[in-house]
Amino acid sequence: MAVAPLIVDTDLVVKNLDRYEKRVGRSFFKDWKLENFPNITLLADGSFFTWAVRLDCIEFGPSVCDLRQVVDIGLEWAKLTDKPYIRCMTVRNPTAFSRYVKGEIKFAAMDDDILVWCIEKEVK
């Protein structure tokens, strides 16, 4: 069965890149470290998320997207790959973020000159 290619309006992607910069105060391309998050998924609305498969989790990095949708995708991928956790990295309010995804703040670390929080959610 053939799958139709995803066609996304470039203007929507640019709009989301601008949205990222306004929210975070930095360029997405400065924050996205390919060696840490080698994958990027582009959604039909021009939003996107970066991610990586780790030994014990699916991990999400710099993103502009519907967070709940990405958490659902991550949980599904984690189940398919027998990973017990998903992890989301954020530079925004970690308490609100962890409540929103129903996860737990695991640690914070400096990445270049910015504090990044790791929020972990168990796969059930």
Backbone bond lengths (Angstrom), bond angles and torsions (degrees), N, CA, C in turn:
res aa  C-N    CA-C-N  psi(-1)  N-CA   C-N-CA  omega(-1)  CA-C   N-CA-C  phi
1 M - - - 1.435 - - 1.531 109.05 -
2 A 1.296 116.98 125.77 1.462 122.06 -179.14 1.529 110.23 -79.12
3 V 1.302 115.44 144.65 1.459 121.54 177.32 1.521 108.08 -109.06
4 A 1.322 116.04 129.56 1.460 120.08 179.29 1.529 109.54 -69.14
5 P 1.326 117.20 139.12 1.467 119.10 178.77 1.524 111.30 -67.89
6 L 1.300 115.26 149.87 1.461 121.21 176.58 1.521 108.20 -81.50
7 I 1.307 116.13 124.16 1.461 120.86 177.50 1.521 107.28 -114.30
8 V 1.316 115.42 122.14 1.459 121.06 -177.25 1.523 108.45 -122.30
9 D 1.308 115.74 136.03 1.458 121.82 177.01 1.531 109.01 -66.27
10 T 1.319 116.57 123.74 1.461 121.83 -179.54 1.523 111.89 -56.00
11 D 1.325 117.08 -35.98 1.468 120.57 179.22 1.527 111.65 -59.95
12 L 1.343 116.84 -34.78 1.467 120.24 178.33 1.529 111.14 -67.33
13 V 1.322 115.87 -39.30 1.467 119.85 178.62 1.530 109.63 -65.33
14 V 1.325 116.94 -45.15 1.468 121.10 179.10 1.527 110.41 -61.40
15 K 1.319 116.27 -40.63 1.468 120.94 178.08 1.538 110.42 -59.61
16 N 1.334 116.79 -41.72 1.464 120.71 179.04 1.528 111.97 -71.25
17 L 1.325 117.51 -33.62 1.466 120.06 174.30 1.529 110.19 -63.39
18 D 1.324 116.52 -41.86 1.470 121.09 176.36 1.528 110.61 -63.96
19 R 1.329 116.35 -40.40 1.472 121.94 178.50 1.530 110.57 -60.18
20 Y 1.330 116.35 -42.69 1.464 121.19 177.66 1.529 110.06 -58.91
21 E 1.328 115.72 -48.78 1.459 119.96 -177.03 1.530 111.70 -62.74
22 K 1.323 117.49 -38.61 1.465 120.73 178.62 1.530 111.24 -66.54
23 R 1.321 117.24 -40.23 1.470 121.05 -178.63 1.517 112.98 -72.29
24 V 1.323 115.70 -42.26 1.460 120.69 -171.91 1.530 112.08 -96.79
25 G 1.321 116.46 -26.69 1.456 120.13 -179.10 1.511 113.89 85.37
26 R 1.325 116.67 12.80 1.471 122.94 179.94 1.518 109.06 -144.35
27 S 1.302 115.25 162.65 1.459 120.87 177.45 1.532 110.43 -73.19
28 F 1.315 116.30 137.75 1.462 121.07 175.02 1.527 110.06 -55.22
29 F 1.327 117.17 -41.21 1.462 120.87 -175.62 1.530 112.30 -70.43
30 K 1.316 117.37 -21.31 1.471 120.32 173.02 1.534 109.86 -76.66
31 D 1.320 116.32 -36.63 1.469 121.19 -177.17 1.531 113.60 -80.49
32 W 1.308 117.28 -31.81 1.465 120.22 -175.60 1.524 109.67 -76.84
33 K 1.315 115.70 112.73 1.463 121.97 177.40 1.528 107.66 -102.59
34 L 1.306 114.96 107.72 1.459 121.40 -175.55 1.527 112.25 -57.38
35 E 1.330 116.71 -33.93 1.469 118.84 -179.57 1.530 111.68 -69.28
36 N 1.334 117.83 -24.59 1.467 121.20 177.97 1.522 112.82 -90.66
37 F 1.316 116.25 -37.38 1.464 121.81 -177.56 1.527 108.68 -131.73
38 P 1.341 116.73 81.69 1.462 120.43 -172.65 1.529 115.14 -74.37
39 N 1.321 117.18 -6.99 1.466 120.39 -177.07 1.521 110.49 -116.07
40 I 1.329 114.73 145.91 1.459 120.36 173.62 1.522 107.32 -136.37
41 T 1.321 115.76 135.71 1.462 121.38 177.48 1.518 107.73 -114.52
42 L 1.321 114.74 127.65 1.454 122.78 179.47 1.519 108.27 -102.57
43 L 1.325 116.56 129.21 1.462 121.49 -179.18 1.530 110.15 -100.69
44 A 1.312 116.42 162.37 1.465 122.21 -173.18 1.526 113.45 -59.03
45 D 1.331 117.58 -27.97 1.469 120.53 -178.61 1.533 112.76 -86.60
46 G 1.333 117.09 7.75 1.459 121.35 179.56 1.518 113.57 88.14
47 S 1.329 117.20 -3.37 1.462 120.10 176.32 1.528 108.62 -79.75
48 F 1.323 116.18 166.33 1.462 119.34 -175.02 1.522 110.13 -157.60
49 F 1.332 114.83 160.35 1.467 120.13 173.95 1.518 109.36 -145.10
50 T 1.325 115.54 145.62 1.456 121.29 176.53 1.524 107.90 -100.32
51 W 1.323 115.94 152.06 1.458 118.33 -175.99 1.524 111.26 -159.37
52 A 1.336 114.12 166.40 1.460 122.15 177.88 1.521 108.70 -149.31
53 V 1.305 115.10 153.65 1.465 121.46 173.58 1.528 106.77 -99.92
54 R 1.313 115.98 121.38 1.466 122.48 177.68 1.529 108.71 -106.61
55 L 1.322 116.75 175.35 1.465 120.17 -179.33 1.526 112.25 -59.16
56 D 1.345 117.09 -40.11 1.462 119.49 -174.99 1.526 114.09 -117.83
57 C 1.338 117.66 8.28 1.464 117.47 -176.63 1.524 112.47 -163.50
58 I 1.313 114.21 168.13 1.460 123.15 164.63 1.524 104.29 -100.90
59 E 1.326 116.92 129.08 1.462 120.68 -173.78 1.525 110.05 -120.83
60 F 1.334 115.35 136.11 1.461 121.72 -178.41 1.515 110.34 -111.45
61 G 1.330 115.05 137.09 1.459 121.69 179.85 1.515 111.67 -112.84
62 P 1.329 117.29 -146.27 1.462 121.22 -177.58 1.527 111.67 -53.01
63 S 1.323 115.06 130.70 1.465 120.53 -173.33 1.519 111.10 -154.38
64 V 1.314 115.18 155.52 1.466 123.11 167.47 1.518 104.78 -134.05
65 C 1.333 116.38 106.03 1.459 119.09 -172.88 1.523 110.36 -167.46
66 D 1.316 114.60 176.48 1.460 121.53 171.18 1.528 105.82 -77.60
67 L 1.312 116.45 106.57 1.465 121.62 -173.08 1.525 112.60 -57.39
68 R 1.308 117.30 -42.37 1.479 119.00 -179.48 1.525 111.05 -62.20
69 Q 1.329 116.72 -39.29 1.462 120.41 178.47 1.527 110.22 -62.58
70 V 1.316 117.01 -43.11 1.461 120.70 -179.43 1.526 111.22 -68.20
71 V 1.316 117.67 -38.71 1.469 120.39 176.06 1.524 109.54 -61.08
72 D 1.319 117.64 -43.76 1.471 120.80 177.53 1.527 111.37 -61.01
73 I 1.326 116.60 -43.34 1.470 120.87 177.43 1.526 109.30 -61.98
74 G 1.329 116.96 -46.24 1.462 121.11 -179.92 1.514 112.91 -60.61
75 L 1.320 116.44 -42.38 1.469 119.92 178.19 1.524 110.77 -62.74
76 E 1.313 116.68 -40.79 1.469 120.57 178.49 1.526 110.60 -64.91
77 W 1.324 117.51 -45.94 1.465 121.02 178.34 1.524 110.67 -62.21
78 A 1.328 117.15 -41.11 1.466 120.87 179.97 1.527 110.59 -62.20
79 K 1.324 116.72 -41.31 1.472 120.16 177.49 1.521 110.74 -63.10
80 L 1.328 116.23 -42.65 1.467 120.64 -178.71 1.529 112.21 -65.40
81 T 1.322 116.89 -28.34 1.467 121.25 -177.01 1.529 113.03 -108.18
82 D 1.335 116.23 11.57 1.471 121.82 178.56 1.529 113.57 57.08
83 K 1.316 116.21 40.36 1.468 121.09 175.87 1.527 108.31 -97.38
84 P 1.333 118.51 134.79 1.467 120.18 -177.13 1.532 114.78 -79.52
85 Y 1.347 117.72 -11.51 1.465 120.65 -175.23 1.523 111.96 -141.54
86 I 1.332 114.19 158.83 1.459 120.42 159.77 1.525 105.28 -119.01
87 R 1.309 116.04 150.73 1.462 121.14 177.60 1.521 108.81 -130.07
88 C 1.316 114.66 137.53 1.460 121.64 177.23 1.517 108.00 -119.89
89 M 1.310 116.30 132.29 1.457 121.58 176.07 1.523 108.02 -96.96
90 T 1.327 116.56 138.55 1.460 120.15 179.38 1.526 110.56 -143.64
91 V 1.321 115.03 149.49 1.463 120.84 173.04 1.527 109.66 -107.35
92 R 1.313 115.56 -0.53 1.460 121.07 -178.73 1.530 109.91 -94.38
93 N 1.298 118.04 -174.14 1.459 123.98 -175.77 1.541 111.28 -53.20
94 P 1.341 118.29 107.90 1.463 120.24 -174.90 1.528 113.60 -68.11
95 T 1.326 117.34 -32.04 1.468 120.15 -179.83 1.520 110.40 -67.06
96 A 1.314 116.78 -47.78 1.468 120.67 178.29 1.524 110.48 -64.69
97 F 1.328 116.29 -41.36 1.461 121.32 -179.39 1.528 110.47 -61.51
98 S 1.333 116.95 -46.64 1.471 120.14 -178.21 1.525 111.41 -66.03
99 R 1.321 116.76 -37.44 1.470 120.03 175.92 1.529 110.29 -63.59
100 Y 1.319 115.80 -43.61 1.465 121.65 -176.82 1.531 111.71 -61.28
101 V 1.332 117.08 -42.01 1.470 120.29 -178.60 1.527 112.58 -94.01
102 K 1.345 115.72 0.46 1.470 121.59 -177.90 1.528 110.40 57.58
103 G 1.329 114.34 46.65 1.454 121.49 179.79 1.514 110.98 -119.60
104 E 1.313 115.76 -170.46 1.462 122.52 -175.75 1.528 109.23 -127.60
105 I 1.316 116.62 135.91 1.460 120.69 175.91 1.529 107.71 -70.08
106 K 1.331 117.19 122.21 1.466 120.84 -177.66 1.524 112.41 -99.03
107 F 1.325 117.44 -45.04 1.463 120.45 -179.91 1.521 109.72 -167.20
108 A 1.314 114.45 168.41 1.462 121.98 173.33 1.520 107.46 -128.79
109 A 1.325 116.20 146.41 1.461 120.72 179.51 1.523 109.09 -147.04
110 M 1.308 115.45 152.25 1.460 120.03 175.81 1.523 108.88 -83.37
111 D 1.315 115.66 132.39 1.461 122.22 175.20 1.520 105.60 -124.58
112 D 1.321 116.34 109.34 1.464 121.73 -168.41 1.524 106.99 58.22
113 D 1.301 117.71 -115.45 1.466 119.91 -177.26 1.523 112.25 -114.76
114 I 1.324 116.82 25.50 1.465 120.05 -176.58 1.532 110.18 -130.68
115 L 1.326 116.14 140.68 1.463 121.65 178.70 1.528 109.40 -84.17
116 V 1.323 116.28 124.79 1.464 122.52 -178.92 1.523 108.49 -116.10
117 W 1.319 116.26 130.92 1.463 122.96 179.20 1.522 109.56 -101.49
118 C 1.324 116.15 142.01 1.462 122.04 176.09 1.527 108.65 -106.19
119 I 1.324 115.59 122.12 1.462 122.43 177.36 1.526 107.22 -110.99
120 E 1.324 116.46 127.20 1.461 121.21 -176.59 1.525 110.20 -114.56
121 K 1.316 115.41 138.73 1.466 121.50 177.82 1.517 107.97 -127.89
122 E 1.312 114.97 129.35 1.463 120.37 179.15 1.524 110.17 -75.84
123 V 1.323 115.23 141.10 1.464 121.54 176.85 1.516 107.53 -86.68
124 K 1.318 116.38 126.46 1.475 119.98 -179.61 1.501 110.73 -115.95
